[in-house]
Amino acid sequence: MSIEVIGTVAIALCLLIGSGFVAVGVLGLLKFNDPMTRLHAPTKVGTVGIGALLLASMGHSFLIGESSMHELLIMAFLFVTAPISAHFIAKVNIHSRSCETPPAPPEDATWSTLNVDEEFEAEVLDQR
Amino acid sequence: MARAYQWLLPHPFLTLLLAVVWTLLQNNISFGMVVFGIILGIIIPRMTAIWWPDTPTGIRFGKLGSYSLIVMWDIVVANIQVAWIVLTVPNAKLKPAWIVVPLELRQPEAITMLAGTITLTPGTVSADLSSEGHSLLVHVLHTDDPDAVLDDIKTRYERRLKEIFQ
């Protein structure tokens, strides 16, 4: 077997694994029935899914002789930004009380998302 | 000399990172692009210096490397676990839970790294920080034993991060 055949098979395998994980992520998003558990499927399964797809893209670029390293950057940015967006969605869920209210923290007064001036919040809601 | 260095390079690691990112963005390595990357790496940290009030000092890069490897391995394992839960556990049997992690870390950079790690690894999402920053709220997708998950976070990640940031 030549290196090209092996490379092509490896790339195809990466594509299959990647799309499989992304499919599971979407399935989880559809299947779970409350906002906090829904958040789990795409944030995690997505990283390896996209990672495998990017690995396939990088492998392909090396195989055809036009090496590309952009994928490494995409992966790095994805790993940095995925937790932030998950964090914000979780904060919105807590703030809008659309999930179970979390237990109070042991040391401080409350969670920072719930730490709002109630009069101010009522005022903002009135203005809408 | 030391003060000139401090003025020119307030965050040497950020400078290096920006230069590498710029070179990767160009997708080919040429002398001009590397030099331009270094120029950007000097200008950007200087212009954004007001948003970086204290530089984290004494980061142990060797430990940071081994920590990254552990986290990457955990991410792969976590993906398989979560995929398995999504495919096999019916909604009625799912046991989600809130976990409160009391933090020993104090530096914002270290807490950010811990929160990011928690979100990327086994069935956990870091949801909120307490109002004074002494504990972290974590949501677990499916667990029979929340205390075991808490222990795992404390010993596997927080202890290592404490060593990295001293």
Chai-1 contact restraints between the chains, C-beta under 6 A:
chainA,res_idxA,chainB,res_idxB,connection_type,confidence,min_distance_angstrom,max_distance_angstrom,comment,restraint_id
A,V24,B,A83,contact,1.0,0.0,6.0,A-B,restraint_1
A,V24,B,V86,contact,1.0,0.0,6.0,A-B,restraint_2
A,L27,B,V86,contact,1.0,0.0,6.0,A-B,restraint_3
A,G28,B,V86,contact,1.0,0.0,6.0,A-B,restraint_4
A,N33,B,N91,contact,1.0,0.0,6.0,A-B,restraint_5
A,M36,B,H139,contact,1.0,0.0,6.0,A-B,restraint_6
A,T37,B,P96,contact,1.0,0.0,6.0,A-B,restraint_7
A,T37,B,L141,contact,1.0,0.0,6.0,A-B,restraint_8
A,L39,B,V125,contact,1.0,0.0,6.0,A-B,restraint_9
A,H40,B,L141,contact,1.0,0.0,6.0,A-B,restraint_10
A,A41,B,V86,contact,1.0,0.0,6.0,A-B,restraint_11
A,K44,B,A78,contact,1.0,0.0,6.0,A-B,restraint_12
A,K44,B,N79,contact,1.0,0.0,6.0,A-B,restraint_13
A,K44,B,V82,contact,1.0,0.0,6.0,A-B,restraint_14
A,V45,B,N79,contact,1.0,0.0,6.0,A-B,restraint_15
A,V45,B,V82,contact,1.0,0.0,6.0,A-B,restraint_16
A,V45,B,A83,contact,1.0,0.0,6.0,A-B,restraint_17
A,V48,B,N79,contact,1.0,0.0,6.0,A-B,restraint_18
A,S68,B,N27,contact,1.0,0.0,6.0,A-B,restraint_19
A,M69,B,L24,contact,1.0,0.0,6.0,A-B,restraint_20
A,H70,B,N27,contact,1.0,0.0,6.0,A-B,restraint_21
A,L73,B,L24,contact,1.0,0.0,6.0,A-B,restraint_22
A,P83,B,G116,contact,1.0,0.0,6.0,A-B,restraint_23
A,P83,B,T119,contact,1.0,0.0,6.0,A-B,restraint_24
A,A86,B,T119,contact,1.0,0.0,6.0,A-B,restraint_25
A,A86,B,V125,contact,1.0,0.0,6.0,A-B,restraint_26
A,A90,B,V125,contact,1.0,0.0,6.0,A-B,restraint_27
A,A90,B,A127,contact,1.0,0.0,6.0,A-B,restraint_28
A,I94,B,D128,contact,1.0,0.0,6.0,A-B,restraint_29
A,P102,B,W98,contact,1.0,0.0,6.0,A-B,restraint_30
A,P102,B,L137,contact,1.0,0.0,6.0,A-B,restraint_31
A,P103,B,W98,contact,1.0,0.0,6.0,A-B,restraint_32
A,P105,B,V100,contact,1.0,0.0,6.0,A-B,restraint_33
A,P105,B,S130,contact,1.0,0.0,6.0,A-B,restraint_34
A,P105,B,S135,contact,1.0,0.0,6.0,A-B,restraint_35
A,E107,B,H134,contact,1.0,0.0,6.0,A-B,restraint_36
A,D108,B,S130,contact,1.0,0.0,6.0,A-B,restraint_37
A,D108,B,S131,contact,1.0,0.0,6.0,A-B,restraint_38
A,D108,B,E132,contact,1.0,0.0,6.0,A-B,restraint_39
A,D108,B,H134,contact,1.0,0.0,6.0,A-B,restraint_40
A,A109,B,S131,contact,1.0,0.0,6.0,A-B,restraint_41
A,T110,B,S131,contact,1.0,0.0,6.0,A-B,restraint_42
A,W111,B,D128,contact,1.0,0.0,6.0,A-B,restraint_43
A,W111,B,S130,contact,1.0,0.0,6.0,A-B,restraint_44
A,W111,B,L137,contact,1.0,0.0,6.0,A-B,restraint_45
A,S112,B,L129,contact,1.0,0.0,6.0,A-B,restraint_46
A,S112,B,S131,contact,1.0,0.0,6.0,A-B,restraint_47
A,T113,B,D128,contact,1.0,0.0,6.0,A-B,restraint_48
A,N115,B,S131,contact,1.0,0.0,6.0,A-B,restraint_49
